[in-house]
Amino acid sequence: MTTVMVVDDDQDLAEMLGIVLTGAGIDAHLVSRGDEVMDEFRNNPPDLVLLDVMLPGKDGIEVWKERSEEHT
């Protein structure tokens, strides 16, 4: 099954995306804080990430740089 990680602090938007993805047969993982994303990446690696830039804890750009450094 395809897995998509939705990283957004807007709970309503994240839940709506989760409902749409689940309805399409896609497993959606919702994360609301930038400082929680890396653990989720390691524990449940997604096929695709929808990543908000402005997040509490750590912004989306920092998250993606950290993720990229782990995989180089």
N, C-alpha and C positions, 0 to 999 in steps of 0.2 A: 504494500500500500504506500502511496505517496504521502509524505509528511511535509507540512508547511508550518514554519514557526512564525507567528505573528507577534512582533515586538512593538507594542504601542501602549502608552500610558492613558490613552483615551479608551476607557473600559467599554463604552457603548460601541465605538468603532471596532475594537478588537473582537467583541462578542458577535457583532454583525458579520464581520469577515469569517469568524469561526463557524457561524451557522451556514453561510454560503458555501464555504469550503467543505464542511461536513456533508451538506446536501449534495455536493458533487462527488462524494465518495473519497474525499481527501481527509487524512488525519491532521487536525489542526492543534498545535500547541500554542497557548497564549502566554506571553511573558510581558509584564508591565513595567519592569525596571531594568535599566541598562546594566546595573551591577549584579543582576541575577542571570543574565544571558549566557555567560560562559559556562556556568555549571550545567545549564540546560543543553547547550551545544554538546558538551561532553557526554551527558547522560542520555540524550535523545537526539542524535544528529539528524537534522532535517534535510530534505531534498531541496528546499527553497526557503528563503528567509524574506519576510516583508518587514523591513526595519525602519522605524521612525527615527528621525535625526535628533529631535529634542526629547530626551528621556530623563527621568530623575535617576540619580545615582551615577550614571555614566552616559554620555551622549552616544548616539548611534554611530558617529564617525569613529570615536574611540573604540567602541565595541568591534567595529569591522576591522580596524587596524590591528587590534589584539588578535582577532580571529585569523586574519591573514598572516600575522607573524607566527602563529602556531602551526600553520600549514605551508611554510616555505622551507 
